[in-house]
Amino acid sequence: MDINSNNSSPVLTDPAPINLLPYPQSGASFSSNIPRKKPEKLDEVHYNGWLDAMKSSSPPRKKLIKDLNFEDAADEIEIEIAYFSWMLKYPSALNSFGQITKFAKNKKIAIFLDYDGTLSPIVDDPDQALMSDDMRSAVRNVAKYFPTAIITGRNRDKVFELVGLTELYYAGSHGMDIMGPVNEAVSSNHPDCIKSTDQQGKEVNLLQPARDFIPMIDEVFTTLVENTKDIKGARVENHKFCASVHYRNVDEKNWPIIAQRVHDVLKLYPRLRLAHGRKVLEVRPEIDWNKGKAVEFLLESLGLGNSDDVLPIYIGDDRSDEDAFKVLREGNRGYGILVSSAPKETNAFYSLRDPSEVMKFLCWLVRWKKLGEGVSSVNKRWSI
Ligand SMILES: O=P(O)(O)OC[C@H]1O[C@H](O[C@H]2O[C@H](CO)[C@@H](O)[C@H](O)[C@H]2O)[C@H](O)[C@@H](O)[C@@H]1O
């Protein structure tokens, strides 16, 4: 069965980010008097498709499979059949390891990793999304052999705290806050790029294309906290260049309310837009920047831009990672690997089921490099 073959495909896709630009361009900016409580007009969020998007975001695996018309997919066998059909299109990066390394032979590999759902499992409390020590050591090892960067939706300092490895590069706020290697040519090309120092006092390049939005995001964050404080389970995070409103722990009957509250705030800020993440509404600046552009910027900074002998590999699980997958696929430049235990439409080339498979893949890359690239033949058996 080709589950992606036509428009009536039952494959559940994450909804496209909803652009709020059509709203009036006038309205509040930095210090508006945002009404604290407004009567809820729930129709508006229904109309905009927000609720559908919220419902289809990060559903339990069983529900995803049921939506694939496996009505009685009560047992694991049927769930696995659906997953395996999908893997015909997005093969496992572990099963395809021989092919990947064959292509990588004599190329410089650069590794890009998302954090939540890729290096750490998805959990209810964002503060408890911890990386295991084994994963940390796998990432540390990979960074010994290949330039490695974390590109996350989280605040950059926060993700550095969670990962704790000084040998990596970090990009927070969906790539809007990048700390990369010093590269004079790159900084002179990017007006938003400045010289700075990292936590260890080392010189770095800092790119913050949404710098002007910091006060606005701060203001919106405060308003969102205030406006959602009566919704049990709601949680708002400030990532400096964007803000996240979590509803994973909110009773589904209150989702229209949380959606409406975010919608009402956004209406007052035409320079901000909404994106959907995994049970999270992300409020971001309306600028032409995303994780894909962050990958391009980092490659350039590393001296690996526009080169045939470079193979970037990006591993991620979220809708925002699709921008990076797309950049790699469209330019035929490298491999996107989607982390998902259920079928999803994606721009990635390969798939991995969960963070434990991500760890295995990273360990295999290190082993392959250590053994010498001569073992990259597809005939070599990489055992799972
Ligand atoms: O780009 P990422 O590194 O994947 O970050 C995206 C968001 O990740 C976090 O939220 C997600 O993970 C949480 C912990 O497992 C989970 O509770 C939540 O439902 C997920 O959406 C983070 O808290 C967000 O701020 C990031 O934007």
The ligand as a MOL file (V3000), in Angstrom:
LIG
                    3D

  0  0  0     0  0            999 V3000
M  V30 BEGIN CTAB
M  V30 COUNTS 27 28 0 0 0
M  V30 BEGIN ATOM
M  V30 1 O 13.0340 22.1890 18.6010 0
M  V30 2 P 12.8840 21.2870 19.7950 0
M  V30 3 O 14.1750 21.0320 20.5010 0
M  V30 4 O 12.1800 19.9930 19.4290 0
M  V30 5 O 11.9500 22.0860 20.7940 0
M  V30 6 C 10.5610 22.2300 20.5210 0
M  V30 7 C 9.7940 22.4460 21.8050 0
M  V30 8 O 10.2400 21.4470 22.6980 0
M  V30 9 C 9.7310 21.4720 24.0330 0
M  V30 10 O 8.3700 21.0660 24.0140 0
M  V30 11 C 8.1850 19.7330 23.5790 0
M  V30 12 O 8.8230 18.8390 24.5030 0
M  V30 13 C 8.2800 18.8840 25.8480 0
M  V30 14 C 9.1240 17.9770 26.7160 0
M  V30 15 O 9.1620 16.6620 26.2230 0
M  V30 16 C 6.8010 18.4650 25.8020 0
M  V30 17 O 6.2390 18.5360 27.1070 0
M  V30 18 C 6.0490 19.4150 24.8710 0
M  V30 19 O 4.7000 18.9940 24.7340 0
M  V30 20 C 6.6930 19.4370 23.4880 0
M  V30 21 O 6.0920 20.4210 22.6460 0
M  V30 22 C 9.9030 22.8410 24.6310 0
M  V30 23 O 9.3080 22.8850 25.9110 0
M  V30 24 C 9.3190 23.8980 23.7260 0
M  V30 25 O 9.5090 25.1550 24.3010 0
M  V30 26 C 10.0550 23.8220 22.4030 0
M  V30 27 O 9.6030 24.8280 21.5290 0
M  V30 END ATOM
M  V30 BEGIN BOND
M  V30 1 2 1 2
M  V30 2 1 2 3
M  V30 3 1 2 4
M  V30 4 1 2 5
M  V30 5 1 5 6
M  V30 6 1 6 7
M  V30 7 1 7 8
M  V30 8 1 7 26
M  V30 9 1 8 9
M  V30 10 1 9 10
M  V30 11 1 9 22
M  V30 12 1 10 11
M  V30 13 1 11 12
M  V30 14 1 11 20
M  V30 15 1 12 13
M  V30 16 1 13 14
M  V30 17 1 13 16
M  V30 18 1 14 15
M  V30 19 1 16 17
M  V30 20 1 16 18
M  V30 21 1 18 19
M  V30 22 1 18 20
M  V30 23 1 20 21
M  V30 24 1 22 23
M  V30 25 1 22 24
M  V30 26 1 24 25
M  V30 27 1 24 26
M  V30 28 1 26 27
M  V30 END BOND
M  V30 END CTAB
M  END
